[in-house]
C-alpha cells in the first residue's frame, strides 16, 4: 500500500475549503479575452523554433450527449438530432486544418484524447472520418508508445465497437461508471447495468487496449457507505488499470441540471468523507497506488511508475506521463497549452461556427505566463506531482532566493506545519502522509491570484 495517504478526519474537515485543482497555473479564472489569435500564432511559431521537434498532444471536445446526467457540470449539448454532429464535424475539420498549419510537420502527435460530452455519441463512421482528418493534417504517432484515448459512456457502445475503436488507433479507453447502485443511477438519470460494463471492459482487454480506466463519483444522491462499498467490490473485480474517484460538487445554483436532483436525496457532508476514506482504504488494500488528488493506478501502470520514479506530470487532463507536450485544444470550450500560453475556445456552437466561417481560430480567451507565473507553476507542479518541493532546484532554475521570494507563502504554511501536513527545512518542503489529501490546500499558499473573490469559483479541495 505504498503512497497510501493517511486519513485524519479532523484535519480533512478543517482543510476542506474551496480551491483550484491546479491542472494549470495560473488557473482558468485568470484567462482573459485580450489574448487573441495573433498571440496564439506567435506562441506556436516560437514553440516551433525552440522545441527541437517537441511532441504534440491534441484534445478534442465532442459536446453532444443523448441524455442528461443530472450531476454533470461539463460543457454539453443534449440532443437526439444526430445531424448536429455531422455539421459539427465539418467545422471541426476546418479547425484541424487551421491548427495544423501552425505547427511543423515533423512534430509528432504522441497523445490524443477525445472528451465530452460523449465522444461515442459519434458513429463509427464519423469517428473514422475524424481520424482520417487528423492523419491528413498532423504527423500522428503510429508506434506502440502512442497514447490515443477516448471517454466512453457504456450506454452508447457495444463490445463489437470496442474492436473498431482499436482499429482506428485508440489504445486507451476510459469508462464513465460513476456508481453501480441502481437507485443512485436512477437519481442521476444514468442507468447502466453491471453486465453491460463488464462486457465492455472484457472486450477492451481482449482487444489489447494498453490502458483501461474507470471514473467513479462519491457524494451522489442516495449513496451510502454500504452501497458504495458494493460498487467498489465490482470495480476491484473488474481490475481496471486506472481509477479516478471524483468528489461530486453539488452546486444547483450554478448548474441547472443539478436542480433535477431531489435535495432530500443528497447525502450529508460527513457522508462524503466516509465515502472518501472507504475508497482510499479499499483501493489501496486491493493493490492500487494512490497517485494523488482522486487518481489510483495499478503498480505496473505507467502512471504509477511515474509516481514512484518522480517523473509524474500534470496537465488539463489531470496526471500524465507526457505533460511537457504542447497541447492543442480542438472543438468548443477546449483548452490548449502552447509554449508559455494557455488558450480556450468559445463555448457556443454558433460562435464556433462563425469564427471558422471567417477563417479564424475560434479562440475566446487565453493567458501569457510571465516569469513569476512560470516560477509558481513549477513550485505547485512539484508539490502536486512529487509531494516535494526541492528548494535548491527551484532557486537554480529561476535564479531566486526561495525563502525571500516566498516569505509570505512560508508564513502562511506555518499552520499546516503545526498540524503535521508538511515539513519545511532548508532543503525541501515535503508533504507528509496525512497532508496528502490536502495537497491542494498546501499548493494554494503559492498561488499569487487566489483572493477571497476567486475562491468561490472552485470546488472544495477534498
HUTABEL-V228866 format. One record per pair of residues at least 6 apart in sequence whose ideal C-beta (glycine too) atoms are under 8 Angstrom apart, sorted by the first residue. I is the first residue (numbers start at 1). J is the second residue. Records with the same first field share a line. If there is no record, write none. Layout:
BEGIN
I: J + J
END
This chain:
BEGIN
1: 284 + 285
2: 289 + 308
3: 289 + 290 + 291 + 307 + 308 + 436
4: 280 + 284 + 290 + 433
5: 280 + 290 + 433 + 434 + 436 + 437
6: 432 + 433 + 434 + 436
7: 276 + 277 + 280 + 281 + 434 + 437
8: 434
9: 273 + 277
11: 419 + 420 + 421 + 434 + 438
12: 273 + 276 + 437 + 438 + 462
13: 273
14: 419
15: 416 + 421 + 438 + 441 + 461 + 462
16: 273 + 460 + 461 + 462
17: 441 + 455 + 460 + 461
18: 455 + 456 + 457 + 458 + 459 + 460 + 461
19: 440 + 441 + 443 + 444 + 450 + 455 + 458 + 459 + 460 + 461
20: 27 + 440 + 443 + 444 + 447 + 450 + 458
21: 293 + 440 + 458 + 459
22: 314 + 380 + 381 + 384 + 440 + 443
23: 314 + 315 + 316 + 317 + 318
24: 315 + 316 + 335 + 337 + 342 + 377
25: 373 + 376 + 377 + 380 + 381 + 447
26: 342 + 367 + 369 + 373 + 377 + 447 + 448 + 449
27: 447 + 449 + 458
28: 335 + 342 + 344
29: 449 + 454 + 457
30: 367 + 449
31: 342 + 343 + 344 + 365 + 366 + 367
32: 365 + 366 + 367
33: 364 + 365
35: 341 + 343 + 363 + 365 + 366 + 367 + 368
36: 363 + 366
37: 360 + 361 + 363
39: 341 + 366 + 368
40: 102 + 338 + 341 + 343 + 361 + 363 + 366
41: 102
43: 338 + 339 + 340 + 341 + 368
44: 102 + 103 + 326 + 338 + 339
45: 102
46: 339
47: 54 + 103 + 326 + 338 + 339
48: 103 + 104 + 107
50: 339
51: 107 + 326
53: 104 + 106 + 107 + 108
54: 107 + 324 + 325 + 326
55: 107 + 108 + 109 + 110 + 111 + 141 + 322 + 325 + 326
56: 103 + 107 + 108 + 109 + 110 + 111 + 138 + 325 + 326 + 327 + 328
57: 109 + 110 + 111 + 112 + 113 + 315 + 322 + 325 + 326 + 327 + 328
58: 109 + 111 + 112 + 113 + 134 + 138 + 327 + 328 + 330
59: 113 + 115 + 316 + 317 + 327 + 328 + 329 + 330 + 334 + 335 + 336
60: 92 + 112 + 113 + 114 + 115 + 119 + 130 + 330 + 331 + 334
61: 75 + 115 + 116 + 117 + 329 + 330 + 331 + 332 + 333 + 334 + 345
62: 85 + 88 + 114 + 115 + 116 + 117 + 118 + 119 + 121 + 122 + 331
63: 75 + 76 + 77 + 88 + 116 + 117 + 331 + 332 + 333 + 349
64: 76 + 77 + 78 + 79 + 84 + 85 + 88 + 116 + 117 + 118 + 121 + 122
65: 76 + 77 + 78 + 79 + 116 + 117 + 118 + 121 + 153
66: 78 + 79 + 80 + 118 + 121 + 155 + 156
67: 78 + 189 + 190
68: 78 + 189 + 257 + 260
69: 178 + 188 + 189 + 190 + 257
70: 187 + 188 + 189 + 190 + 257 + 258 + 260 + 261
71: 178 + 188 + 190 + 217 + 220 + 248 + 250 + 257 + 258 + 261
72: 255 + 257
73: 249 + 251 + 254 + 255 + 257 + 258
74: 116 + 117
75: 117 + 332 + 333 + 347
76: 116 + 117 + 118
77: 84 + 117 + 349
82: 123
85: 121 + 122 + 126
86: 126
87: 353
88: 331 + 349
89: 122 + 126 + 129 + 130
91: 352 + 353 + 356
92: 130 + 133 + 330 + 331
93: 130 + 133
94: 356
95: 330 + 331 + 356 + 361 + 362
96: 133 + 134 + 137 + 138 + 330
97: 137
98: 356 + 359 + 361
99: 137 + 328 + 330 + 361
100: 137 + 138
103: 138 + 326 + 328
105: 139
106: 139
107: 139 + 326
108: 139 + 140 + 141
109: 134 + 138 + 139 + 140 + 141
110: 141 + 145 + 146 + 147 + 322 + 325
111: 146 + 147 + 148 + 320 + 322 + 325
112: 134 + 140 + 146 + 147 + 148 + 149
113: 148 + 149 + 150 + 317
114: 149 + 150 + 151
115: 150 + 151 + 317
116: 151
118: 151 + 153 + 156
119: 127 + 150 + 151 + 152
120: 150 + 151 + 152 + 153 + 156 + 157 + 161
121: 153 + 156
122: 130
124: 161 + 164
127: 165 + 168
128: 168
131: 168 + 169
134: 140
140: 146 + 169
142: 169
144: 171 + 210
146: 169 + 171
147: 171 + 172 + 210 + 211 + 321 + 322
148: 169 + 170 + 171 + 172
149: 170 + 171 + 172 + 173 + 174 + 211
150: 165 + 170 + 172 + 173 + 174
151: 174 + 176
152: 173 + 174 + 175 + 176 + 200
153: 176
154: 175 + 176 + 177 + 192 + 196 + 197 + 200
155: 190 + 191 + 192 + 196
157: 200
159: 199 + 200 + 202 + 203
160: 203
162: 173 + 200 + 203 + 204 + 207 + 209
163: 203 + 207
165: 173 + 207
166: 207 + 208 + 209
170: 209
171: 208 + 209 + 210 + 211
172: 209 + 210 + 211 + 212 + 213
173: 204 + 209 + 211 + 212 + 213
174: 212 + 213 + 214 + 215 + 242 + 244
175: 197 + 200 + 201 + 212 + 213 + 214 + 215 + 240
176: 214 + 215
177: 192 + 197 + 214 + 215 + 216 + 235
178: 184 + 185 + 188 + 190 + 215 + 216 + 217 + 220
179: 185 + 188 + 216 + 217 + 220 + 223 + 227 + 228 + 231
180: 194 + 197 + 230 + 231 + 234 + 235
181: 222 + 223 + 227 + 228 + 230 + 231
182: 191
183: 222 + 227
184: 220 + 221 + 222 + 223 + 227
185: 191 + 192
187: 220 + 221 + 222 + 261 + 262 + 265
188: 220 + 221 + 261
189: 260
194: 234
197: 238
198: 238
201: 212 + 214 + 238 + 240
204: 212
205: 212
211: 241 + 242 + 301 + 302
212: 240 + 241 + 242
213: 240 + 241 + 242 + 243 + 244
214: 235 + 238 + 240 + 242 + 243 + 244
215: 244 + 246
216: 231 + 235 + 243 + 244 + 245 + 246 + 279
217: 245 + 246 + 247 + 248
218: 228 + 245 + 246 + 247 + 248 + 272 + 275 + 276 + 279
219: 247 + 248 + 250 + 267 + 271 + 272 + 275
220: 248 + 267
221: 261 + 262 + 265 + 266 + 267
222: 265 + 267
223: 267 + 271 + 275
224: 267 + 271
225: 271 + 274 + 275 + 278
228: 275 + 278 + 279
229: 278 + 282
232: 278 + 279 + 282 + 283
235: 243
236: 282 + 283 + 286
239: 298
241: 297 + 298 + 301
242: 295 + 296 + 297 + 298 + 301 + 303
243: 283 + 288 + 295 + 296 + 297
244: 294 + 295 + 296 + 318
245: 276 + 279 + 283 + 294 + 296
246: 294
247: 272 + 276 + 294 + 459 + 460 + 462
248: 272
249: 459 + 460
250: 258 + 261 + 266
251: 258
252: 258 + 259 + 261
267: 275
273: 462
276: 437 + 462
280: 290
283: 290 + 296
284: 290 + 296
287: 298 + 299
288: 296 + 297 + 298
289: 296 + 297 + 298 + 299 + 301 + 304 + 307 + 308
290: 296 + 436
291: 297 + 303 + 304 + 307 + 312 + 319
292: 307 + 312 + 319 + 384 + 385 + 387 + 436 + 439
293: 318 + 319 + 384 + 439 + 440
295: 303 + 318 + 319
297: 303 + 304 + 307
298: 304
299: 305
302: 321
303: 312 + 319 + 320 + 321
306: 312 + 313 + 321
307: 319 + 385
310: 385 + 386
311: 321
312: 319 + 320 + 321 + 385 + 386
313: 319 + 320 + 321 + 322 + 323 + 324 + 381 + 385
314: 320 + 323 + 381 + 384 + 385
315: 323 + 327 + 337
316: 327 + 329 + 335 + 337
319: 385
326: 336 + 337 + 338 + 339
327: 335 + 336 + 337 + 338
328: 336 + 338
329: 335 + 336 + 343 + 344 + 345
330: 345
331: 345 + 352
332: 345 + 346 + 347 + 348 + 349 + 352 + 362
333: 344 + 345 + 346 + 347
334: 344 + 345
335: 342 + 343 + 344 + 345
336: 342 + 343 + 344
337: 343
340: 368 + 369 + 373 + 374
341: 366 + 367 + 368 + 369
342: 366 + 367 + 369
343: 363 + 365 + 366 + 367
344: 363 + 364 + 365 + 366
345: 352 + 362 + 363 + 364
346: 352 + 355 + 362 + 363 + 364
347: 364
351: 362 + 364
352: 362
355: 361 + 362 + 363
356: 362
369: 377
371: 398
372: 448
373: 448
374: 398
375: 394 + 398 + 400 + 405
376: 446 + 447 + 448
378: 394 + 397 + 398
379: 389 + 394 + 406 + 446
380: 443 + 446 + 447
382: 388 + 389 + 390 + 394
383: 389 + 429 + 431 + 439 + 442 + 443 + 446
384: 439 + 440 + 443
387: 430 + 431 + 436 + 439
388: 428 + 429 + 430 + 431
389: 428 + 429 + 430
390: 427 + 428
391: 402 + 403 + 426 + 427 + 428 + 429
392: 427
394: 400 + 402
395: 401 + 402
403: 410
406: 446
409: 445 + 446
410: 424 + 445
412: 445
413: 422 + 424 + 429 + 442 + 445
416: 422 + 435 + 438 + 441 + 442 + 445
417: 423 + 424
420: 432 + 434 + 435
421: 431 + 432 + 434 + 435 + 438 + 441 + 442
422: 429 + 430 + 431 + 432 + 435 + 442
423: 429 + 430 + 432
424: 430
431: 439 + 442
435: 442
437: 462
438: 461 + 462
440: 461
441: 461
444: 450 + 461
END
